[in-house]
């Protein structure tokens, strides 16, 4: 809708023009392209963009230890008391849930289970959520 476009989408693209965020821009562009062409895993690419934002912030603040194994560890870096709670505990919990329940099913093989699939509405929500989180986190730097 117009409000989402004005408050999230346009500011997001303005923020990621900086070369520091090139991987974010690439993955979010891929997410949009996949969504618009009915491709697979658009939400996964949006989540990759958000994960890059989190990693870049952790790196730029000097919080990355090299022992991180995934998004959750980087979320813990930016949400830790020792690092001054760049994000609050409840925000950290929400991000961990997003990666655990939305991104991870698409980042791993399904095996014998049903292939995960989001509805069009869920895909839009995931992309908009990743844009919104990315915008919020980048603006805090």
ABEGO torsion letter per residue (X at the ends): XAAAAAAAAAAAAAAAABAAAAAAAAAAAAAAAAAAAGBBGAAAAAAAAAAAAAAAAAAAAGABAGABABAAAAAAAAABAAAGGABBAAAAAAAAAAAAAAAAAAABBAEABBBBBBBAAAAAAAAAAAAAAAAAAAAAX
